[in-house]
Amino acid sequence: MNQITYIAYILISILIVIYVGNVCYKNGKVYILSYFPNDINFGNGINKLLRIAYYLLNIGLAIWTLNSIKNIKNIVTAILEISQRLSFILLIIATLHFINIYTVYIIHKHLKNQ
């Protein structure tokens, strides 16, 4: 039962991370380019870099947390374990999104003052 839980957790985590990453990338492009209207390549580069870092960190975190999954004896335990881990990943995603928005704002503010 543990292997099925591992596979389900990793697949769901990766799907969520990729979906949210693509949505943030597409919608974030407008946000980032509004900060860097004179340098579109720089804005696109930042947006791509944020997406790659986001993927690596969140997928890595999902895989890293596998070592602490409890022994799964039934489907209820599997669902509870997957739900608990996915909620942790979603919390990390929300935190990283806020940090990314704030970082882009700080970069913009710094470049504007120069």
Protein Blocks (a to p, Z undefined) as FASTA:
>chain_A
ZZmmmmmmmmmmmmmmmmmmmmmmmmmmmmmmmmmmmlmmlmmmmmmmmmmmmmmmmmmm
mmmmmmmpccdfbfklmmmmmmmmmmmmmmmmmmmmmmmmmmmmmmmmmmmmZZ
